[in-house]
């Protein structure tokens, strides 16, 4: 994944979303693994397809965004 064009967001809906700056109509990746709002998201510095999220549901999760491409495919779990 080329992080140069991507930004990860999180919010009170429990979703982790990855957006491509070149096309912002919908996220290229979305997961709702948390049951409450997600207050922190970080890309792994060594493996950029791994993303860490922390939530007010008292869980910290490591997610794989290996399927992220420049196409608009939204993945839900």
DSSP file (Angstrom, degrees, kcal/mol; ACC not computed):
  #  RESIDUE AA STRUCTURE BP1 BP2  ACC     N-H-->O    O-->H-N    N-H-->O    O-->H-N    TCO  KAPPA ALPHA  PHI   PSI    X-CA   Y-CA   Z-CA
    1    1 A X              0   0    0      0, 0.0     2,-1.0     0, 0.0    47,-0.1   0.000 360.0 360.0 360.0 134.5    0.0    0.0    0.0
    2    2 A X    >   -     0   0    0      1,-0.1     3,-1.5     2,-0.0     4,-0.2  -0.807 360.0-169.0 -95.0  98.2    1.4    3.4   -0.9
    3    3 A X  G >  S+     0   0    0     -2,-1.0     3,-1.0     1,-0.3    -1,-0.1   0.604  70.3  89.4 -66.4  -9.7    0.5    5.5    2.2
    4    4 A X  G 3  S+     0   0    0      1,-0.3    -1,-0.3    -3,-0.0    -2,-0.0   0.844  99.4  31.7 -54.8 -33.9    1.4    8.7    0.3
    5    5 A X  G <  S+     0   0    0     -3,-1.5    16,-3.2    15,-0.0    17,-0.3   0.384 108.3  85.5-105.5   2.0   -2.2    8.9   -0.9
    6    6 A X  E <   -A   20   0A   0     -3,-1.0     2,-0.4    -4,-0.2    14,-0.2  -0.805  45.8-176.1-113.9 148.1   -4.0    7.4    2.0
    7    7 A X  E     -A   19   0A   0     12,-1.9    12,-2.9    -2,-0.3     2,-0.4  -0.997  17.8-142.3-134.9 139.2   -5.4    8.7    5.3
    8    8 A X  E     -A   18   0A   0     -2,-0.4     2,-0.3    10,-0.2    10,-0.2  -0.849  21.3-175.3-101.7 136.8   -7.0    6.5    8.1
    9    9 A X  E     -A   17   0A   0      8,-3.2     8,-2.5    -2,-0.4     2,-0.3  -0.884   7.5-177.2-127.8 160.7   -9.9    7.9   10.0
   10   10 A X  E     +A   16   0A   0     -2,-0.3     2,-0.3     6,-0.2     6,-0.2  -0.945  11.2 155.3-148.2 166.1  -12.0    6.7   12.9
   11   11 A X    >   -     0   0    0      4,-0.8    27,-2.7    -2,-0.3     3,-1.4  -0.926  55.9 -55.5-171.1-165.0  -15.0    8.0   14.8
   12   12 A X  T 3  S+     0   0    0     25,-0.3    25,-0.2    -2,-0.3    27,-0.1   0.511 114.1  72.1 -75.3  -4.6  -18.1    7.4   17.0
   13   13 A X  T 3  S-     0   0    0      2,-0.1    -1,-0.3    25,-0.1    24,-0.1   0.463 108.6-115.8 -87.8  -1.0  -19.6    4.9   14.5
   14   14 A X  S <  S+     0   0    0     -3,-1.4    20,-1.1     1,-0.3     2,-0.3   0.490  71.5 133.8  82.3   3.3  -17.0    2.3   15.5
   15   15 A X        -     0   0    0     17,-0.2    -4,-0.8    18,-0.1     2,-0.5  -0.635  48.8-153.8 -93.1 144.5  -15.5    2.3   12.0
   16   16 A X  E     -AB  10  31A   0     15,-2.6    15,-2.2    -2,-0.3     2,-0.4  -0.973  27.1-175.3-101.9 126.7  -11.9    2.4   10.8
   17   17 A X  E     -AB   9  30A   0     -8,-2.5    -8,-3.2    -2,-0.5     2,-0.5  -0.974  18.0-156.7-128.2 142.1  -11.9    3.9    7.3
   18   18 A X  E     -AB   8  29A   0     11,-2.5    10,-2.3    -2,-0.4    11,-1.2  -0.977  15.4-164.8-117.7 129.8   -9.1    4.4    4.8
   19   19 A X  E     -A    7   0A   0    -12,-2.9   -12,-1.9    -2,-0.5     2,-0.6  -0.861  16.5-138.5-115.6 145.7   -9.5    7.2    2.2
   20   20 A X  E >   -AC   6  23A   0      3,-0.7     3,-1.8     6,-0.4   -14,-0.2  -0.923  11.7-147.4-101.4 120.2   -7.6    7.8   -1.0
   21   21 A X  T 3  S+     0   0    0    -16,-3.2     3,-0.3    -2,-0.6    -1,-0.1   0.749  96.9  61.2 -59.0 -23.8   -6.9   11.5   -1.4
   22   22 A X  T 3  S+     0   0    0    -17,-0.3     2,-0.3     1,-0.3    -1,-0.3   0.681 119.1  22.6 -78.3 -16.4   -7.2   11.1   -5.2
   23   23 A X  B <   +C   20   0A   0     -3,-1.8    -3,-0.7     3,-0.1     3,-0.3  -0.804  66.4 169.8-152.5 101.8  -10.8   10.0   -5.0
   24   24 A X        +     0   0    0     -2,-0.3     3,-0.1    -3,-0.3    -3,-0.1   0.158  47.2 102.1-108.6  18.5  -12.7   11.0   -1.8
   25   25 A X  S    S-     0   0    0      1,-0.2     2,-0.3     2,-0.0    -1,-0.2   0.832  98.4  -2.2 -73.1 -29.5  -16.3   10.0   -2.6
   26   26 A X  S    S-     0   0    0     -3,-0.3    -6,-0.4    -6,-0.1    -1,-0.2  -0.982  86.4 -90.8-153.7 156.5  -16.1    6.9   -0.5
   27   27 A X        -     0   0    0     -2,-0.3    -8,-0.2     1,-0.1     3,-0.1  -0.335  20.7-142.0 -68.2 151.8  -13.5    5.1    1.6
   28   28 A X  S    S+     0   0    0    -10,-2.3    45,-0.3     1,-0.2     2,-0.3   0.579  90.4  22.7 -85.4 -11.1  -11.4    2.4   -0.1
   29   29 A X  E     +B   18   0A   0    -11,-1.2   -11,-2.5    45,-0.2     2,-0.3  -0.971  66.5 174.0-154.7 136.8  -11.5    0.3    3.1
   30   30 A X  E     +B   17   0A   0     45,-0.7     2,-0.3    -2,-0.3   -13,-0.2  -0.977   0.4 174.9-148.9 135.2  -13.9    0.2    6.0
   31   31 A X  E     -B   16   0A   0    -15,-2.2   -15,-2.6    -2,-0.3     3,-0.2  -0.993  17.3-163.2-137.2 144.2  -14.2   -2.1    9.0
   32   32 A X        +     0   0    0     -2,-0.3   -17,-0.2   -17,-0.2    44,-0.0  -0.514  38.3 138.7-124.1  63.9  -16.5   -1.9   12.0
   33   33 A X        +     0   0    0    -19,-0.2     2,-0.3    -2,-0.1    -1,-0.1   0.626  53.7  77.9 -83.0 -13.6  -14.8   -4.2   14.5
   34   34 A X        -     0   0    0    -20,-1.1     4,-0.1    -3,-0.2   -18,-0.0  -0.711  65.4-151.1 -99.3 149.1  -15.4   -2.0   17.5
   35   35 A X  S    S+     0   0    0     -2,-0.3     2,-0.2     2,-0.1    -1,-0.1   0.477  82.5  31.2 -95.1  -3.9  -18.7   -1.8   19.4
   36   36 A X  S    S-     0   0    0    -22,-0.1    21,-0.2     1,-0.1   -25,-0.1  -0.793 109.2 -49.2-141.4-177.0  -18.1    1.8   20.5
   37   37 A X        -     0   0    0     -2,-0.2    19,-2.4   -25,-0.2     2,-0.5  -0.281  48.3-132.2 -68.8 141.8  -16.4    4.9   19.2
   38   38 A X  E     +D   55   0B   0    -27,-2.7    17,-0.3    17,-0.2   -25,-0.1  -0.800  24.6 178.1 -92.5 123.2  -12.8    4.5   17.9
   39   39 A X  E     +     0   0B   0     15,-1.8     2,-0.3    -2,-0.5    16,-0.2   0.477  61.6  35.3-109.0  -3.9  -10.6    7.3   19.3
   40   40 A X  E     +D   54   0B   0     14,-1.4    14,-2.1   -29,-0.1     2,-0.3  -0.985  53.0 176.2-152.1 140.7   -7.2    6.4   17.9
   41   41 A X  E     +D   53   0B   0     -2,-0.3     2,-0.3    12,-0.2    12,-0.2  -0.993   7.5 175.9-143.3 137.0   -5.8    4.9   14.7
   42   42 A X  E     -D   52   0B   0     10,-2.2    10,-2.9    -2,-0.3     2,-0.2  -0.998  25.7-131.7-143.6 136.5   -2.2    4.3   13.6
   43   43 A X  E     -D   51   0B   0     -2,-0.3     2,-0.3     8,-0.2     8,-0.2  -0.615  37.3-108.5 -76.6 146.0   -0.4    2.8   10.7
   44   44 A X        -     0   0    0      6,-2.5     6,-0.2     3,-0.5    -1,-0.1  -0.633  21.3-142.5 -74.0 132.4    2.4    0.3   11.6
   45   45 A X  S    S+     0   0    0     -2,-0.3     3,-0.2     1,-0.2    -1,-0.1   0.758  97.7  36.0 -69.7 -25.0    5.8    1.9   10.7
   46   46 A X  S    S+     0   0    0      1,-0.3     2,-0.4     4,-0.0    -1,-0.2   0.753 126.8  32.6-100.7 -29.2    7.3   -1.3    9.5
   47   47 A X    >   -     0   0    0      3,-0.1     3,-2.4     1,-0.1    -3,-0.5  -0.851  68.5-167.7-129.9  93.6    4.3   -3.0    7.8
   48   48 A X  T 3  S+     0   0    0     -2,-0.4    -1,-0.1     1,-0.3    -3,-0.1   0.537  82.2  65.9 -68.4  -5.6    2.1   -0.3    6.3
   49   49 A X  T 3  S+     0   0    0     -6,-0.1    16,-3.7    15,-0.1     2,-0.5   0.516  87.2  84.5 -89.2  -5.0   -0.8   -2.7    5.7
   50   50 A X  E <   - E   0  64B   0     -3,-2.4    -6,-2.5    14,-0.2     2,-0.4  -0.840  60.2-172.9-100.1 133.4   -1.2   -3.2    9.5
   51   51 A X  E     -DE  43  63B   0     12,-2.7    12,-3.3    -2,-0.5     2,-0.4  -0.989  11.5-150.4-130.5 132.2   -3.3   -0.7   11.3
   52   52 A X  E     -DE  42  62B   0    -10,-2.9   -10,-2.2    -2,-0.4     2,-0.4  -0.863  15.7-174.3-103.1 131.9   -3.8   -0.4   15.1
   53   53 A X  E     -DE  41  61B   0      8,-2.7     8,-2.4    -2,-0.4     2,-0.4  -0.951   9.4-162.3-125.6 148.5   -7.1    1.0   16.5
   54   54 A X  E     -DE  40  60B   0    -14,-2.1   -15,-1.8    -2,-0.4   -14,-1.4  -0.985  15.1-174.3-128.3 141.0   -8.1    1.8   20.1
   55   55 A X  E >   -D   38   0B   0      4,-1.9     3,-1.2    -2,-0.4     4,-0.4  -0.876  41.5-114.5-135.4 161.1  -11.7    2.3   21.2
   56   56 A X  T 3  S+     0   0    0    -19,-2.4   -18,-0.1    -2,-0.3   -19,-0.1   0.423 106.2  81.5 -75.2   2.5  -13.8    3.2   24.1
   57   57 A X  T 3  S-     0   0    0    -20,-0.3    -1,-0.3     2,-0.2     3,-0.1   0.292 115.7-110.2 -84.7  10.4  -15.1   -0.4   24.1
   58   58 A X  S <  S+     0   0    0     -3,-1.2     2,-0.4     1,-0.2    -2,-0.2   0.735  80.7 118.8  70.1  27.0  -11.8   -1.1   26.0
   59   59 A X        -     0   0    0     -4,-0.4    -4,-1.9     2,-0.0     2,-0.5  -0.953  48.8-159.9-125.1 145.5  -10.2   -3.0   23.0
   60   60 A X  E     -E   54   0B   0     -2,-0.4     2,-0.4    -6,-0.2    -6,-0.2  -0.994  22.9-169.3-117.5 125.0   -7.1   -2.4   21.0
   61   61 A X  E     -E   53   0B   0     -8,-2.4    -8,-2.7    -2,-0.5     2,-0.6  -0.908  20.5-147.4-123.2 144.6   -7.2   -4.2   17.6
   62   62 A X  E     -E   52   0B   0     -2,-0.4     2,-0.3   -10,-0.2   -10,-0.2  -0.951  26.0-172.4-107.1 119.6   -4.7   -4.8   14.9
   63   63 A X  E     -E   51   0B   0    -12,-3.3   -12,-2.7    -2,-0.6     2,-0.5  -0.817  19.2-133.4-114.2 151.6   -6.3   -4.9   11.4
   64   64 A X  E     -E   50   0B   0     -2,-0.3   -14,-0.2   -14,-0.2     3,-0.2  -0.906  15.3-176.8-104.1 128.9   -4.9   -5.8    8.0
   65   65 A X    >   +     0   0    0    -16,-3.7     3,-1.9    -2,-0.5   -15,-0.1  -0.168  39.1 132.3-110.7  36.9   -5.6   -3.5    5.1
   66   66 A X  T 3   +     0   0    0      1,-0.3    -1,-0.2   -17,-0.2   -16,-0.1   0.737  66.8  59.6 -62.0 -23.6   -3.9   -5.8    2.6
   67   67 A X  T 3  S+     0   0    0     -3,-0.2    -1,-0.3   -18,-0.1     2,-0.2   0.452  75.8 120.9 -86.6   0.5   -6.8   -5.5    0.2
   68   68 A X    <   +     0   0    0     -3,-1.9     2,-0.2   -19,-0.1   -39,-0.1  -0.473  33.0 152.5 -69.5 129.1   -6.6   -1.7   -0.1
   69   69 A X        -     0   0    0      2,-0.4     4,-0.2   -41,-0.3    -2,-0.0  -0.782  61.9 -89.5-139.1-175.4   -6.0   -0.6   -3.7
   70   70 A X  S    S+     0   0    0     -2,-0.2     2,-0.1     2,-0.1   -50,-0.1   0.564  99.9  94.0 -78.6  -6.6   -6.8    2.5   -5.7
   71   71 A X  S    S-     0   0    0      1,-0.1     2,-1.4   -43,-0.1    -2,-0.4  -0.437  90.2-109.7 -78.7 160.9  -10.1    1.0   -6.6
   72   72 A X        +     0   0    0     -2,-0.1     2,-0.6    -4,-0.1   -44,-0.1  -0.571  58.6 149.6 -93.6  72.4  -13.2    1.8   -4.6
   73   73 A X        -     0   0    0     -2,-1.4     2,-0.6   -45,-0.3    -4,-0.2  -0.928  30.4-158.7-104.4 120.4  -13.8   -1.5   -2.8
   74   74 A X        -     0   0    0     -2,-0.6     2,-0.5   -45,-0.1   -45,-0.2  -0.885   5.5-160.6-101.7 124.9  -15.3   -1.2    0.6
   75   75 A X        -     0   0    0     -2,-0.6   -45,-0.7   -47,-0.1     2,-0.4  -0.907   8.4-171.5-107.5 125.6  -14.8   -4.2    2.9
   76   76 A X              0   0    0     -2,-0.5   -45,-0.2   -45,-0.1    -2,-0.0  -0.912 360.0 360.0-118.8 145.7  -17.1   -4.6    5.8
   77   77 A X              0   0    0     -2,-0.4    -1,-0.1   -47,-0.0   -46,-0.1   0.321 360.0 360.0-127.9 360.0  -16.8   -7.1    8.7
